Amino acid sequence: MKKTIAVIAALSVAAVTVLSGCGAKADSQANGGKVKIRFASWDNAEDLDKQQALVDQFNASHDDIEVSLEAYGSEYDTKISAGMGSGDTPDVLYMWDYPSYYEGLEPLDSYIEKEGADYKDNFYDALWPYNSKGDSVYGIPVGFTTHALFYNKDIFTQAGVAEPTNDWTWDDLMAAAKTITEKVDGVKGFSFQMKPDPYDYEMYLWSNGTAFVDKDGKLDGNLNSGKAVDAVAMFQNMEKDGYGVATEKNGTDEFRSGQTAMYIYGAWSVSTFNEDGLNYGIVDIPAFAGAGHDSVSILSSSGVSISKDSKNKDVAWEFVKYWTGEEMNKARIGYELPALKSVVESEKILDDPANAPFYSMLEQSSGYTPASFIVDNWSELKDTLDLTFERVYNPSTMEDPAAVLNEAVSEMQ
């Protein structure tokens, strides 16, 4: 998603007073001055001035705490890894890859518990597994996107096909894609990635009642199950039948240029389509007709964490609460989808048809944990799956899905 932040919301004096923790004051007085903590951001230059303004707001409202913003940009992972290795990690840091970094992070369960049940309940349930590892929470959700089905309204009108709805099944999508391909010259009905990110792709297996692995990390009977084969084969069959196309990248370019009528993606492309003036719609991902439940989406979720090495964890928690609280959720509307139910309600986020599908997908995707959070050898499994999907969807190979998935399981055992 193109990161354009909304006008910064003003904090009320009352909210500021609540955020000024007694622990921070005690530390400040003990040290004879302000408690200084460091906050690591992965944002780029385009957004840093706005982000710095939000940090300055916090500092201005606290005479006992000073937060310094450290912008790491594209070197974020390298610098965080180095900091954890040397014991010099910033006190507060953005986080998404908890399986790789959780050992260097402070578990936040006790902090959350002290805030009361209403605090945790205000965040969408589906976000917590993506900000946890095992039974511990290591980050407070700050933003997210799910995936949804984008469709070109003009192409549907040209083909005389009714627009997608939230209760579509994949059978409905395939029928529409076939008709569009037949009736509109130079347009394919549906596009998907020839080399999909395995992390994202697992949502299709979830939607059909299976997964890459079970809760114990077992691949056999899951990745190569009949339901997994059916999900993988469905996309290949659309490609073979000529009304689906496997794209080299994520499919945005093809959809944006009108080469395809439908594709599935996150909210990142919304601002681009709006700038283009594209006549598009968004609905839930279609469900598998025989699955017996709604479709499920993967989440791309970011959180804010506290370093295990921080010497001022209580002070760091005060800033984490500020950065993930209602006023900052409001301030970042247009920059990220709010993670707090109260903000979604008060700001009428769901009234915007470009937002609503990402929240309905969020609601129906609760209870799923990606394989990357379960298995210890995710990087190895990811490499195997990368090759697996390319062998199935590359038009020059189009290997049998059942055989390739069985081979992948055998290779990983």
Residue, then its C-alpha position, 0 to 999 in steps of 0.5 A: m500500500k502506498k503510504t500516505i498518512a492522513v492529517i495528524a489528529a490532535l491529542s487531548v490533554a486528558a489522553v496525554t495525562v493517561l499515557s504519562g505512566c507513574g513508572a516513567k516518572a519514577d525512572s526519570q526522577a531516579n536518573g535526574g532527568k528524562v528517561k530516553i528510549r529509542f524507537a526503530s522504524w522501517d518507514n522510508a523518507e516519504d513518511l518519516d517527517k509525518q512519523q517524527a511529528l507523531v513521536d514529537q507529540f508524545n515527547a511534548s506531552h511527557d516531561d519525563i520521557e524522550v523518544s528518539l526515532e531511528a529510521y532504518g528503511s531498507e536496512y531494517d532487518t540487517k540493523i535489528s539483527a545486528g542490534m540483537g546480536s550485540g545487545d544494542t536493540p532499540d527499546v521499541l521496534y516495529m515487527w512482523d517476522y516474530p518467528s525470526y526475532y521473538e527470542g530478542l523480544e519481551p513477552l507482553d502478556s503481563y503488560i496486556e493483562k494489567e490493562g484489563a480484558d477490554y484492552k485486548d478485546n478492542f483488537y481484532d482476534a485474527l491479529w493476535p496469532y500474527n503478533s505472537k509466537g507459541d503461547s506468548v504475545y510479542g507485539i501489539p497490532v498496529g496495522f494489517t491487510t487481508h486479501a480480497l477479490f478485485y474486479n474491473k466493473d467496466i469489463f464485467t459490463q462489457a461482457g454482460v456478466a453480473e458483478p461478483t458478490n461476497d457470497w460467490t464460490w470459486d465455481d461462480l468466479m470460474a464461470a464468470a472468468k470463462t464468459i469474460t474471456e470468450k466475450v471480451d477480446g484481449v482480456k483474461g477473466f482471472s489472473f494469479q501469480m505463477k510464483p506465489d509467495p508460499y506465505d500468502y498461498e496457504m490461505y487457499l488451502w485453509s479455505n478448502g479445509t486443510a493447510f501446509v502443516d497441522k498444529d504439530g508441524k506435520l506436512d504429510g496428509n496436509l500439504n499433499s492432502g486431497k483438499a490441498v491438491d484440489a486447491v492447487a489444481m483449480f488454478q492450474n485448470m483455469e490456466k489450462d482452459g485459457y480463462g486464467v493467466a499466471t502472472e510473473k509478478n503479483g497481478t496488479d499490472e495486468f489488472r491495472s491495464g485491463q488485461t485481466a478482469m479479476y485478481i486477488y490481492g491486499a489493500w496495497s493497490v487501492s490508492t494506485f487504482n484510485e489515482d488511476g480513476l479505475n472503475y473497480g470493485i472489491v468483494d470477499i475471496p470466493a469460498f470453496a463450494g464443498a468446504g462448508h465455511d467462508s473463505v479465509s485470508i492470510l494477514s500481512s500484519s505489523g506490530v510494535s514490540i519491546s526489546k528484551d534488552s531494554k532497560n526501561k521496559d515500563v517506559a517503553w510500554e507507555f510509548v507502545k500503548y500510545w503508538t497503538g492506541e486510538e488517537m494514533n490509529k486515527a492519525r494513520i488512517g490512509y496510511e494503514l487500516p486501523a487495528l482497533k474495533s473502536v476506531v473502525e466504528s467511530e471513524k465509520i471505516l466500513d462505510d467505505p466499500a474499498n475498506a469493508p471487504f478487508y475487514s470482513m475477510l479479517e473477521q472470518s480469518s480468525g483462528y488460523t496460524p501460518a505454517s511459518f509460525i509453526v515449523d522451525n524450518w520455514s525458510e527451507l520449506k518456503d524454498t521447496l514450495d517456491l519451486t513446487f508452485e512454479r513447476v505447477y503453474n509455469p506454462s512451460t511445465m504445468e506438472d501434475p499437482a498431486a505428484v509435485l506436492n507428494e514430492a515436496v513432502s518427501e523432500m522435507q521429511 
